[in-house]
Amino acid sequence: MPQNQLSCNLLGGIRAEIDSKMLEKAFIKTHDFEALVNTRDFNFVVGRRGTGKSALYLKVTEYLNKNKLGYVYCNIPQEYEQLSLQSCLKKITTKYQEIRAITRVAWRVAILIDLLDNIKDHYKFNSSDNYDFLIEYSLKHQDFSDLSIFEKTNKIIKGCHKNCGDPIDLPGEIASHYKIEKLQKSINNSLLTINKSVYFMFDGLDEGWNPNELATAVLGGLASCSADFLDKKSEIQTLLFVRDNIFRSLNYFDNDFSRHIEGNTIRLAWDDQSLLHLIANRLRVSLKLENIENDIKIWNRFAHTDLKNRDGFKSCLSYTLYRPRDIIVLLNTTFTYVARSGRYGIIKDDVELSSKQISKDRLNDLLKEYRVVFPGLSLLVNVFKGKPAFQTYSEVIDCLELEILSNDYQVKEASDFALLGTGGEAFFALYSVGFLGLEKTSTGTLQFCHDGSPAEVDAIKTDQRCCVHPCYWKALDIQSELVEENILIQVYDENQPSDTDELSDLRTKRIGQIISKLPQMSQGHKDSHSFEKWSLQAIQILFPGKLSNPELKANGDAVQRRDIIATNCATEGFWRRIREDYNSRQVVFEIKNFSDLKIENFRQALSYSGKHYGQFIIIINRSQNEGLSTTERGWVQEFWHNHDTLIFNLPAPLLSRCISKLRTKQRFDYAEKQLEKRLDTYLRSYLAIKHNKQNSPK
């Protein structure tokens, strides 16, 4: 490594906003990224401090703009804007439900006015049926044009409050004064006219925010507003990037949390493989090693002796909470010692030297993050100071129970002891924030909940071992006969489900729900639209990053109305093969809610081919047989030889099976492999078979 490449921040800055070089060259397009740019199913991206929310916010915004998927409006509030809005509401009411109701409708008006101001200059806007109303509306409220979303919301509330003394009546006053329902319907129709979707992106919502009832209610109103746009099937999508403590505060105060918020959320979580890829990407940029593809080889250029290879990297992760910021700070700090000594690579002793302060910082981060929603956390954490790292579950419960019973409640944080009530509840609370881990008796791994999601642990044996997370050991003077890298840690997140009898997993549950919908739909016209929506969802789930912008009835006004169209943007694998071999840049899916295909279905599919749709059309139907009948093979062969078009059948049960494989992270490529095999069967077998026709009687 040349001397001029030595830097205290070899791996770059820890904040995406201030390190554009690393953000541009080392960003990883995770499954969360693909879900956000290829679907409209989510309103919330939740993660703890340092999990990469801002980086994801910036790159999703960049992708949507670059690919012209719709209008994108970015909103990062200033601290004074948040405080001013809170101050305005504090003069009106301090009740959560009332503040949420007021801000819910005010946010919606502010977003709609902001959007109207931006789309009115579109060349197709004057073709809208509601053009006159919207232009008149825009002129009437032109004093809003230079204000931010937060300032608009503040102005709307202040203006209507002058004419309405009772806070209960204020939401209705705002809705009536600004004609909110007519405004939203008119704008939505205009968006359909100009054929544009809209994304309102919010980041930095913790600026000026404290997890109290007032500040949380303001964001609760924004969350409910987001749900309103989703429920009304609007062309407007709001996407909120929020810290876990804000999310928990909403859960605590908001009675409608599970209905409006919980189901539309992506939680950011990382594992050792994805973090290694992240660090390797940054090292490639810093050390100018872009020509080396193997992550381990890159890591070994930086890590020497006892830190080499994957096990060496995982030993570094044991000092972290499996978050990008943690490992970047640890390795940057470690490299500082290396640079001072003139060496070019880090070893275990270097990491040990820097980990003491890192351990204290991580513990402080944990306590700060939950100081309001979980103020008793600091008291519970201190119970483990100087104690053994490993204890049995029953020993931990007894220890926590004793602390709760013996506490004198001299500090306000002790209120959580009364709230929790028992040692068992205290254990679950500590587990849910990733402080304590529980050993799985079947594998010997320690299971930690790193994403801050609520813990649901059952069937615990009293002699199961518990462990304080190794990253806190040095801060709490915890001793163990094992060193950190010898502890097998399993991260609990929605991409890596555990045994269902130990931890309920949202991802597994959602996959099960999607699969179960298919057999519940009857074949034929009645459920045809439901089957089309199911097929679209299956495409979005299975092929993100390969097929972008999948749309149902995308050209519904055209003479030839294709059921589903998706842009083929694949750079490898099956879909790249389809684009290059069949010139299919826009992939067409014909959806047939019945089992037996007719010759008319093949002819209809053929009519959709050509130009940018290429010579490849897919038919999704309800057949339980994944193969083709002799007659169907003959039709496939006929359309290929006579029209140079391949009609490719995908039975829905096959797609359902591919979705079911997503329960296991290692099977994300299952669908790709199945399609490759199926295409090979078409080319090697079906296209070579002659269609045997019976001679008709004379």
Residue pairs with C-beta under 8 A, 6 or more apart in sequence:
1 287
1 301
1 344
1 345
5 286
5 287
5 288
6 339
7 286
7 335
7 339
8 332
8 335
8 336
8 339
9 332
10 283
10 286
10 302
10 331
10 332
10 335
11 22
11 279
11 282
11 283
11 286
11 328
11 331
11 332
11 335
12 19
12 21
12 22
12 26
12 282
12 285
12 286
12 328
13 19
13 22
14 50
14 325
14 328
14 329
14 332
15 54
16 22
16 23
16 52
16 54
16 55
16 58
17 54
17 58
21 285
22 282
22 285
23 55
23 58
23 59
25 281
25 284
25 285
26 278
26 281
26 282
26 284
26 285
27 55
27 59
27 281
28 274
28 277
28 278
28 281
29 59
29 545
30 56
30 274
31 495
31 544
31 668
32 45
32 56
32 266
32 268
33 56
33 59
33 60
33 63
34 544
34 545
35 41
35 42
35 266
35 544
36 42
36 45
36 56
36 60
36 239
36 266
37 60
37 63
37 64
37 67
37 69
37 544
37 548
38 540
38 544
38 545
38 547
38 548
38 549
38 550
39 540
39 544
40 197
40 237
41 264
41 540
42 239
42 264
42 265
42 266
43 223
43 226
43 227
43 230
43 237
43 238
43 239
43 240
43 261
43 264
43 265
44 223
44 226
44 239
44 240
44 242
44 247
44 261
44 264
44 265
44 266
45 53
45 56
45 57
45 239
45 240
45 241
45 242
45 265
45 266
45 268
46 242
46 243
46 244
46 247
46 265
46 266
46 267
46 268
47 53
47 243
47 244
47 267
47 268
47 269
47 451
48 243
48 244
48 321
48 323
48 369
48 450
48 451
48 452
49 243
49 244
49 323
49 325
49 365
49 369
50 323
50 324
50 325
50 326
50 365
51 268
51 269
51 270
51 323
51 324
51 325
51 451
52 268
52 270
52 323
52 324
52 325
53 203
53 241
53 242
53 243
53 268
54 203
54 204
54 241
55 324
56 241
56 268
57 201
57 203
57 241
60 201
60 239
61 72
61 74
61 199
61 201
63 69
64 70
64 72
64 199
65 72
67 548
67 549
69 197
69 199
69 549
70 196
70 197
70 198
70 199
70 235
71 115
71 118
71 119
71 196
71 197
71 198
71 199
72 198
72 199
72 201
73 114
73 115
73 118
73 198
73 199
73 200
73 201
74 201
74 203
75 148
75 149
75 150
75 200
75 201
75 202
75 203
76 202
76 203
76 204
76 207
77 148
77 149
77 150
77 202
77 204
77 205
77 207
77 208
78 150
78 207
78 208
79 207
79 208
80 208
81 148
81 150
81 151
81 154
81 208
82 150
82 207
82 208
82 209
82 215
82 218
83 208
84 150
84 154
85 150
85 153
85 154
85 157
85 218
86 208
86 214
86 215
86 218
88 154
88 157
88 158
89 99
89 102
89 103
89 157
89 214
89 217
89 218
90 214
92 98
92 99
92 102
92 157
92 161
92 167
92 170
93 99
93 102
93 167
94 213
94 214
95 167
96 213
96 216
96 217
96 220
96 253
96 254
97 217
97 255
98 167
98 168
98 170
99 213
99 214
99 217
99 218
99 220
99 221
100 217
100 220
100 221
100 224
100 254
101 170
101 171
101 221
102 157
102 167
102 170
102 171
102 174
102 221
103 153
103 157
103 217
103 218
103 220
103 221
103 222
103 225
104 171
104 220
104 221
104 222
104 224
104 225
104 228
105 171
105 174
105 175
105 180
105 225
106 153
106 156
106 157
106 174
106 221
107 149
107 153
107 221
107 222
107 225
108 180
108 184
108 225
108 228
108 229
109 152
109 153
109 156
109 174
109 175
109 178
109 180
109 183
110 144
110 149
110 152
110 153
110 156
111 149
111 200
111 225
111 236
111 238
112 180
112 183
112 184
112 187
113 141
113 144
113 152
113 178
113 183
114 144
114 149
114 152
115 187
115 198
115 200
115 236
116 134
116 137
116 138
116 183
116 187
117 138
117 144
117 145
119 125
119 187
119 190
119 191
119 194
119 196
120 134
120 135
120 138
122 194
122 196
124 193
124 194
124 195
125 131
125 134
125 190
125 193
125 194
127 193
128 134
128 186
128 189
128 190
128 193
128 194
129 189
129 193
130 185
130 186
130 187
130 189
130 190
131 190
133 182
133 186
134 186
134 187
134 190
137 179
137 183
137 186
141 178
144 152
144 155
147 155
149 200
156 174
156 178
157 170
157 174
159 177
160 170
160 173
160 174
160 177
161 170
163 173
163 177
164 170
164 173
174 180
175 181
184 232
184 234
187 236
188 232
188 234
188 235
188 236
191 197
191 198
191 235
191 236
192 235
196 235
197 235
197 236
197 237
198 235
198 236
198 237
199 237
199 238
199 239
200 236
200 237
200 238
200 239
201 238
201 239
201 241
202 222
202 238
202 239
202 240
202 241
203 241
205 219
205 240
205 241
205 242
205 243
205 246
206 242
206 243
206 245
206 246
208 215
209 215
209 216
209 219
209 246
210 372
211 245
211 246
211 248
211 249
211 372
211 373
212 372
213 253
216 246
216 249
216 250
216 252
216 253
216 254
217 253
219 242
219 246
219 250
220 250
220 253
220 254
222 238
222 240
223 240
223 250
223 254
223 260
223 261
224 256
224 260
225 238
226 238
226 240
226 264
227 259
227 260
227 261
227 264
229 236
229 237
229 238
230 237
230 264
243 369
244 369
244 451
244 452
245 369
245 370
245 372
245 373
245 452
247 261
247 265
247 452
248 370
248 373
248 374
248 452
249 372
249 373
250 257
250 261
251 257
251 261
251 262
252 373
254 260
254 261
267 451
267 453
267 493
267 494
268 451
269 322
269 450
269 451
269 491
269 493
269 494
269 495
269 496
270 278
270 322
270 323
270 324
270 450
270 491
270 493
271 322
271 491
271 493
271 495
271 496
271 665
272 310
272 313
272 314
272 317
272 322
272 491
275 313
275 317
275 322
275 324
275 327
276 295
276 296
276 299
276 310
276 313
277 295
278 324
278 327
279 299
279 313
279 327
279 328
279 331
280 295
280 298
280 299
282 328
283 289
283 298
283 299
283 301
283 302
284 290
284 292
284 298
287 298
287 301
287 302
289 298
289 301
292 298
292 301
296 309
296 310
299 308
299 309
299 312
299 313
300 308
300 309
301 345
302 331
302 345
302 346
303 312
303 313
303 316
303 345
303 346
303 347
304 345
304 346
304 347
305 347
305 348
306 312
306 315
306 347
306 348
307 313
307 315
307 316
307 346
307 347
307 348
307 351
311 485
314 485
315 348
315 351
315 484
315 485
316 327
316 330
316 331
316 351
317 327
317 489
318 470
318 471
318 484
318 485
318 487
318 489
319 326
319 330
319 351
319 355
319 358
319 359
319 470
319 471
319 484
320 326
320 327
320 330
320 358
320 362
320 471
321 362
321 434
321 450
321 469
321 471
322 450
322 491
323 450
326 358
326 362
326 471
329 358
329 361
330 351
330 354
330 355
330 358
331 346
333 354
333 357
333 358
334 346
334 350
334 351
334 353
334 354
335 346
335 350
336 354
337 350
337 353
337 354
338 344
338 345
338 346
338 350
355 474
356 474
356 475
358 471
359 471
359 472
359 473
359 474
359 475
360 474
360 475
362 471
362 472
362 475
363 381
363 472
363 475
363 476
366 377
366 381
366 433
366 434
366 435
366 472
367 377
367 378
367 381
369 452
370 377
370 433
371 377
371 378
374 416
374 429
374 433
375 412
375 413
375 415
375 416
376 413
376 414
376 415
376 416
376 417
376 419
376 420
377 413
377 416
377 429
377 430
377 433
377 435
378 413
379 403
379 407
379 411
379 413
379 414
379 416
379 417
380 400
380 403
380 416
380 426
380 429
380 430
381 430
381 435
381 472
381 476
383 399
383 400
383 403
384 468
384 476
384 478
385 476
385 477
385 478
386 476
386 477
386 478
387 399
387 468
387 478
388 478
388 479
388 480
389 467
389 468
389 470
389 473
389 478
389 479
389 480
389 482
390 465
390 466
390 467
390 480
390 482
391 399
391 465
391 466
392 462
392 463
392 464
392 465
392 466
393 427
393 438
393 460
393 461
393 462
393 463
393 464
393 465
393 466
394 462
394 463
395 466
396 423
396 427
396 436
396 466
397 423
397 424
397 427
398 423
399 423
400 423
400 426
400 427
401 422
401 423
401 426
402 423
403 417
403 426
404 417
404 420
404 421
404 422
404 423
404 426
407 414
407 417
408 414
409 415
409 417
409 418
416 429
417 426
420 426
420 429
427 436
427 466
428 455
428 457
429 455
430 436
431 437
431 438
431 449
431 455
431 457
432 449
432 452
432 453
432 454
432 455
433 449
433 452
434 448
434 449
434 450
434 451
434 452
434 469
435 468
435 469
435 472
436 448
436 466
436 467
436 468
436 469
437 446
437 447
437 448
437 466
437 467
437 468
437 469
437 489
438 446
438 447
438 457
438 460
438 464
438 465
438 466
439 445
439 446
439 447
439 464
439 465
439 466
439 467
440 446
440 447
440 490
440 498
440 499
440 502
441 461
441 464
442 499
443 488
443 490
444 488
445 488
445 489
445 490
446 465
446 467
446 487
446 488
446 489
446 490
447 490
447 492
447 498
447 502
447 503
448 469
448 489
448 490
448 491
448 492
449 455
449 492
450 491
450 492
450 493
451 492
451 493
451 494
453 492
455 503
456 503
456 504
457 502
457 503
458 501
458 502
459 501
459 502
467 487
468 476
468 478
470 484
470 487
470 489
472 478
473 479
473 480
473 484
490 496
490 498
492 498
492 503
494 505
494 506
494 507
495 507
495 665
496 665
497 503
497 505
497 507
497 508
497 663
497 664
498 505
500 508
507 662
507 663
508 663
511 659
511 660
511 662
511 663
514 534
514 537
514 538
514 541
514 659
515 656
515 659
515 660
517 530
517 534
518 534
518 652
518 653
518 656
521 527
521 530
521 531
521 534
521 593
523 593
523 594
523 595
523 622
524 593
524 594
525 593
527 593
528 591
528 593
531 591
531 593
531 622
531 652
532 552
532 563
532 564
532 591
532 593
533 552
534 652
535 563
535 564
535 589
535 591
535 620
535 652
535 655
536 550
536 551
536 552
536 564
538 652
538 655
538 656
538 658
538 659
539 547
539 550
539 564
539 566
539 589
540 550
541 659
541 662
542 655
542 658
542 659
542 662
542 671
543 550
543 566
543 575
543 671
545 569
545 570
546 568
546 569
546 570
546 573
546 574
546 575
546 672
547 566
547 567
547 568
547 569
547 570
547 575
547 587
548 566
548 567
548 569
549 566
549 567
550 564
550 565
550 566
551 564
551 565
551 566
552 563
552 564
553 561
553 562
553 563
554 562
554 564
554 565
555 561
555 562
555 565
560 607
560 608
562 588
562 589
562 590
562 608
562 613
563 588
563 589
563 590
563 591
564 588
564 589
564 591
565 586
565 587
565 588
565 589
566 586
566 587
566 589
567 585
567 586
567 587
568 575
568 576
568 578
568 579
568 584
568 585
568 586
568 587
570 576
570 578
570 579
573 672
573 676
574 672
574 675
574 676
574 679
575 587
577 676
577 679
578 584
578 587
578 614
578 616
579 585
579 614
581 616
582 614
582 615
582 616
582 646
583 614
583 615
584 613
584 614
584 615
584 616
585 612
585 613
585 614
586 612
586 613
586 614
587 613
587 616
587 618
588 605
588 608
588 609
588 613
588 617
588 618
589 618
589 619
589 620
589 650
590 601
590 604
590 605
590 608
590 617
590 618
590 619
590 620
591 620
591 621
592 601
592 619
592 620
592 621
592 622
593 621
593 622
594 621
594 622
595 621
595 622
595 623
595 624
596 623
597 619
597 621
597 623
597 632
597 649
599 635
601 619
602 619
602 635
602 636
602 639
602 647
605 617
605 619
605 647
606 617
606 639
606 643
606 645
606 647
608 617
609 615
609 616
609 617
609 643
609 645
615 644
615 645
615 646
616 645
616 646
616 648
617 645
617 646
617 647
617 648
618 648
618 649
618 650
619 647
619 648
619 649
619 650
620 649
620 650
620 651
620 652
620 655
621 649
621 651
621 652
622 651
622 652
623 649
623 651
623 652
623 653
624 651
624 653
625 651
626 651
626 653
626 654
628 636
628 649
628 686
630 689
630 691
630 692
631 691
632 649
633 686
633 689
633 691
634 689
634 690
634 691
634 692
634 693
635 647
635 691
636 646
636 647
636 649
636 682
636 686
636 687
637 686
637 687
637 688
637 689
637 690
637 691
638 691
639 645
639 646
639 647
640 646
640 647
640 687
641 687
646 682
648 678
648 679
648 682
650 678
654 674
654 678
655 671
658 670
658 671
658 674
661 667
661 670
661 671
662 668
662 670
